[in-house]
Amino acid sequence: MATVRDLGTNFLADSFYITLFDILQGLMFSLLLLVFLTALFSPPVKRSKTWFIFVGSVVEWCASYLILIGQQIGRPPPVALCAFQSAGIYASNPFVTSAAFTLVFELFIKLKAALNRTGPMSVKWSWGLVIFPIFVYVVVFIWVIAVGISHPDLVERDATNMFCHMKVSEEIGLAQPFVISATVTLLAEILVVVFSVWTNIILFNHKRKTGEFLSENSSPFDMSAFIRRNALMTALTVAGIIFAITSFLETSDPNFPAWNLALTAMPTCVFLLFGTRMDLLRVWFCLGTPSGHRTEISSV
């Protein structure tokens, strides 16, 4: 039997990790929301629709982990609140990867258009890429809510007390939220990797034939930023979602809550990759736009 001292030590340890987790998620939520709103309302900052969907999906990712603040220690939270957070978390995985796919796919189309000197993407295709991740999110969210309503006994706060999840149940089988979320996430991840690799193959084949990458005049985006972010986002997508999927397992070790802190790595990397562009920094520090600077819509 645990002694009073043991219980007190465990409580302090849990409180420390939970507070740190909330602070990191809250910080990334605030920074990414700042990036999103700056690009949305600042005329000098131009971003594509898929960029907004991708950054917005990561903002939602962070927000979903913050729903339980104030009810992570002590009595279990209400089942309805716990089910709502579970739905948000399970749906955020395929939402982020689907949004990452649409961003990478748009970059792929832009690169092909620049090489073949064809016109821009049609309006229908453009809006289709915006709607697709939202559709995936809504479908998974509704499914998890439905499971939570029909099987409230499966909804619980996880062993680390950081957020809610749903226990694995043989009764539901392959239709349980974890399987649905993981499957859709994996499919989207595969598409991200395929089109990222394909894009880089096309780009380097062009360099091998012509001796140079696309020039700034013929390229619809900054090539150095494109190459760097395209490669890093592939690794980021795979690594970040692996942490999230493993956190859903029922076998979470309550004595190792630091594992869940790794969940903050994905939004942190997204901020460092997409929130540190010079046009954003100029707006934040009121530096103004350099004379002769060409404003263009960027996906990266």
C-alpha positions as CSV (number, residue, x, y, z in Angstrom):
1,M,0.0,0.0,0.0
2,A,1.3,3.4,-0.9
3,T,2.2,5.7,2.1
4,V,1.0,9.2,2.5
5,R,4.5,10.4,1.5
6,D,4.3,8.3,-1.7
7,L,0.9,9.7,-2.6
8,G,2.1,13.3,-2.0
9,T,5.2,12.8,-4.1
10,N,3.2,11.2,-7.0
11,F,0.7,14.1,-6.8
12,L,3.4,16.7,-7.1
13,A,5.0,14.8,-10.0
14,D,1.7,14.5,-11.8
15,S,1.0,18.2,-11.2
16,F,4.4,19.2,-12.5
17,Y,4.1,17.3,-15.8
18,I,0.4,18.3,-16.3
19,T,1.2,22.0,-15.7
20,L,4.2,21.8,-18.1
21,F,2.2,20.0,-20.7
22,D,-0.6,22.6,-20.5
23,I,1.9,25.5,-20.6
24,L,3.7,24.1,-23.7
25,Q,0.4,23.4,-25.5
26,G,-1.0,26.8,-24.6
27,L,2.2,28.5,-25.7
28,M,2.2,26.8,-29.1
29,F,-1.6,27.4,-29.5
30,S,-1.0,31.2,-28.9
31,L,2.0,31.5,-31.2
32,L,0.4,29.5,-34.1
33,L,-2.8,31.5,-33.7
34,L,-0.7,34.7,-33.9
35,V,0.9,33.4,-37.1
36,F,-2.5,32.5,-38.5
37,L,-4.2,35.8,-37.7
38,T,-1.2,37.8,-38.9
39,A,-1.3,36.2,-42.3
40,L,-5.1,36.6,-42.4
41,F,-5.3,40.3,-41.6
42,S,-1.9,41.7,-42.7
43,P,-1.9,42.8,-46.4
44,P,1.9,42.3,-46.8
45,V,1.6,38.7,-45.8
46,K,0.2,36.5,-48.5
47,R,-0.5,32.8,-48.0
48,S,-2.4,30.1,-49.9
49,K,-5.7,28.6,-48.8
50,T,-3.9,25.2,-48.0
51,W,-1.4,27.1,-45.8
52,F,-4.2,28.5,-43.7
53,I,-5.9,25.0,-43.5
54,F,-2.6,23.4,-42.4
55,V,-1.7,26.0,-39.8
56,G,-5.3,26.1,-38.6
57,S,-5.3,22.3,-38.2
58,V,-2.3,22.5,-35.9
59,V,-4.0,25.3,-33.9
60,E,-7.0,23.0,-33.5
61,W,-4.6,20.2,-32.5
62,C,-3.2,22.3,-29.6
63,A,-6.7,23.5,-28.6
64,S,-8.0,20.0,-28.3
65,Y,-5.5,19.1,-25.7
66,L,-6.4,22.2,-23.6
67,I,-10.1,21.4,-23.2
68,L,-9.6,19.6,-19.9
69,I,-7.6,22.3,-18.1
70,G,-8.8,22.7,-14.6
71,Q,-10.2,19.1,-14.5
72,Q,-7.0,17.1,-15.0
73,I,-6.5,16.3,-11.3
74,G,-9.0,15.1,-8.8
75,R,-12.5,13.9,-9.6
76,P,-13.0,12.6,-13.2
77,P,-14.4,15.2,-15.6
78,P,-18.0,14.9,-16.9
79,V,-18.4,12.2,-19.5
80,A,-19.7,14.7,-22.1
81,L,-16.7,16.9,-21.7
82,C,-14.3,14.0,-21.8
83,A,-16.1,12.6,-24.9
84,F,-15.9,16.0,-26.6
85,Q,-12.1,16.2,-26.0
86,S,-11.6,12.6,-27.1
87,A,-13.4,13.4,-30.4
88,G,-11.3,16.5,-30.9
89,I,-8.0,14.7,-30.3
90,Y,-8.8,11.6,-32.3
91,A,-10.0,13.8,-35.2
92,S,-7.1,16.2,-35.0
93,N,-4.6,13.5,-36.1
94,P,-6.2,12.9,-39.6
95,F,-7.0,16.6,-39.8
96,V,-3.4,17.6,-39.5
97,T,-2.1,15.0,-41.9
98,S,-4.9,15.6,-44.4
99,A,-4.1,19.3,-44.3
100,A,-0.4,18.5,-44.7
101,F,-1.2,16.4,-47.8
102,T,-3.2,19.2,-49.4
103,L,-0.4,21.6,-48.8
104,V,2.2,19.2,-50.3
105,F,-0.1,18.4,-53.2
106,E,-0.6,22.1,-54.0
107,L,3.2,22.6,-54.0
108,F,3.5,19.6,-56.3
109,I,0.9,21.1,-58.7
110,K,2.6,24.5,-58.6
111,L,6.0,22.9,-59.4
112,K,4.5,21.0,-62.3
113,A,2.8,24.1,-63.6
114,A,6.1,26.1,-63.4
115,L,8.0,23.4,-65.3
116,N,5.4,22.8,-67.9
117,R,4.4,26.5,-68.1
118,T,0.8,25.8,-67.6
119,G,-1.9,27.9,-65.9
120,P,-2.6,27.9,-62.2
121,M,-4.9,25.4,-60.4
122,S,-8.6,25.8,-61.1
123,V,-10.9,27.4,-58.5
124,K,-12.7,24.1,-58.0
125,W,-9.5,22.2,-57.3
126,S,-8.3,25.0,-55.0
127,W,-11.5,24.9,-52.9
128,G,-11.6,21.1,-53.0
129,L,-8.2,21.0,-51.3
130,V,-9.6,23.3,-48.6
131,I,-12.7,21.2,-48.0
132,F,-11.1,17.8,-48.0
133,P,-9.3,18.1,-44.6
134,I,-12.3,19.7,-43.0
135,F,-14.5,16.9,-44.3
136,V,-12.1,14.3,-42.8
137,Y,-12.1,16.1,-39.5
138,V,-15.9,16.3,-39.2
139,V,-16.5,12.7,-40.2
140,V,-14.0,11.3,-37.6
141,F,-15.2,13.8,-34.9
142,I,-18.9,12.8,-35.4
143,W,-17.9,9.1,-35.3
144,V,-16.0,9.4,-32.0
145,I,-18.9,11.4,-30.5
146,A,-21.3,8.7,-31.6
147,V,-19.2,6.0,-30.0
148,G,-18.9,8.0,-26.8
149,I,-22.7,8.4,-26.6
150,S,-23.4,4.7,-27.2
151,H,-20.5,3.5,-25.0
152,P,-19.9,6.1,-22.2
153,D,-18.1,3.5,-20.1
154,L,-15.2,3.6,-22.6
155,V,-14.6,7.4,-22.1
156,E,-12.0,8.1,-19.4
157,R,-9.2,10.4,-18.5
158,D,-5.9,8.7,-19.5
159,A,-3.5,7.3,-17.0
160,T,-1.3,10.4,-17.0
161,N,-4.4,12.6,-16.3
162,M,-3.4,15.0,-19.1
163,F,-6.3,14.4,-21.5
164,C,-9.2,12.1,-22.2
165,H,-9.3,9.1,-24.5
166,M,-11.5,6.0,-25.2
167,K,-10.5,2.6,-24.0
168,V,-10.0,-0.1,-26.6
169,S,-13.1,-2.4,-26.7
170,E,-13.4,-5.7,-28.4
171,E,-17.1,-5.1,-28.7
172,I,-16.6,-2.3,-31.2
173,G,-13.8,-4.1,-33.1
174,L,-12.1,-2.3,-36.0
175,A,-14.6,0.5,-35.9
176,Q,-13.3,1.9,-32.6
177,P,-12.0,5.5,-32.6
178,F,-8.4,4.6,-32.3
179,V,-8.4,2.3,-35.3
180,I,-10.4,4.9,-37.4
181,S,-8.1,7.8,-36.5
182,A,-4.9,5.8,-36.9
183,T,-6.0,4.3,-40.3
184,V,-7.0,7.7,-41.8
185,T,-3.9,9.3,-40.4
186,L,-1.6,6.6,-41.8
187,L,-3.2,6.9,-45.3
188,A,-2.7,10.7,-45.3
189,E,0.9,10.3,-44.1
190,I,1.6,7.9,-46.9
191,L,0.3,10.5,-49.4
192,V,2.4,13.2,-47.8
193,V,5.5,11.2,-48.1
194,V,4.8,10.0,-51.7
195,F,4.1,13.5,-53.0
196,S,7.0,15.1,-51.1
197,V,9.4,12.5,-52.5
198,W,7.9,12.8,-56.0
199,T,8.2,16.6,-55.8
200,N,11.9,16.5,-54.9
201,I,12.6,13.9,-57.6
202,I,11.0,16.1,-60.2
203,L,12.9,19.1,-58.9
204,F,16.3,17.5,-58.8
205,N,15.8,15.8,-62.2
206,H,15.1,19.3,-63.6
207,K,18.4,20.5,-62.0
208,R,20.3,17.6,-63.5
209,K,19.0,18.4,-67.0
210,T,19.3,22.2,-66.9
211,G,22.0,22.6,-64.3
212,E,19.9,24.8,-62.1
213,F,16.7,24.9,-60.0
214,L,13.8,27.0,-61.2
215,S,14.7,30.7,-61.4
216,E,12.9,33.2,-59.1
217,N,11.0,34.5,-62.1
218,S,9.6,31.2,-63.2
219,S,9.0,29.8,-59.7
220,P,5.7,30.5,-57.9
221,F,7.5,30.3,-54.6
222,D,10.9,30.8,-53.0
223,M,12.9,27.7,-54.0
224,S,15.2,27.5,-51.0
225,A,12.2,27.8,-48.6
226,F,10.3,25.3,-50.7
227,I,13.1,22.6,-50.6
228,R,13.8,23.1,-46.9
229,R,10.1,23.0,-45.8
230,N,9.1,20.3,-48.1
231,A,11.8,17.9,-46.8
232,L,11.3,18.9,-43.1
233,M,7.5,18.7,-43.2
234,T,7.7,15.1,-44.4
235,A,9.8,14.1,-41.4
236,L,7.8,16.4,-39.1
237,T,4.5,14.8,-40.2
238,V,5.7,11.3,-39.6
239,A,7.4,11.9,-36.3
240,G,4.8,14.1,-34.8
241,I,1.9,11.8,-35.5
242,I,3.7,8.7,-34.2
243,F,3.9,10.3,-30.8
244,A,0.2,11.1,-30.9
245,I,-0.9,7.7,-32.0
246,T,1.1,6.0,-29.3
247,S,-0.4,8.3,-26.7
248,F,-3.9,6.9,-27.5
249,L,-2.9,3.3,-26.4
250,E,-4.6,2.1,-23.3
251,T,-1.2,1.0,-21.9
252,S,-0.1,4.5,-21.1
253,D,2.4,4.4,-18.2
254,P,1.3,6.7,-15.4
255,N,4.8,6.6,-14.1
256,F,6.2,8.1,-17.3
257,P,4.0,11.1,-18.2
258,A,7.0,12.8,-19.8
259,W,6.2,10.7,-22.9
260,N,3.2,12.8,-23.6
261,L,5.3,16.0,-23.5
262,A,6.7,14.9,-26.8
263,L,3.3,15.7,-28.3
264,T,4.3,19.4,-28.1
265,A,7.2,18.8,-30.5
266,M,5.0,18.7,-33.6
267,P,3.3,22.2,-33.1
268,T,6.7,23.6,-32.0
269,C,8.3,22.5,-35.3
270,V,5.4,23.8,-37.3
271,F,5.9,27.2,-35.7
272,L,9.6,27.2,-36.3
273,L,9.1,26.2,-40.0
274,F,6.1,28.3,-40.9
275,G,6.0,31.1,-38.4
276,T,9.5,32.5,-38.9
277,R,9.2,33.9,-42.4
278,M,10.6,37.4,-42.9
279,D,7.3,38.9,-43.9
280,L,5.7,37.8,-40.6
281,L,8.7,39.1,-38.6
282,R,8.5,42.5,-40.4
283,V,4.8,42.8,-39.4
284,W,5.4,41.8,-35.8
285,F,8.4,44.2,-35.4
286,C,6.9,47.0,-37.5
287,L,9.8,46.9,-39.9
288,G,7.8,47.7,-43.0
289,T,8.1,46.1,-46.5
290,P,11.5,46.8,-48.3
291,S,11.3,48.9,-51.4
292,G,11.0,46.9,-54.6
293,H,9.9,43.8,-52.7
294,R,7.5,41.7,-54.7
295,T,4.5,40.5,-52.7
296,E,3.2,37.0,-53.7
297,I,1.1,34.3,-52.4
298,S,3.2,31.7,-50.7
299,S,2.4,28.1,-49.7
300,V,5.5,27.8,-47.6
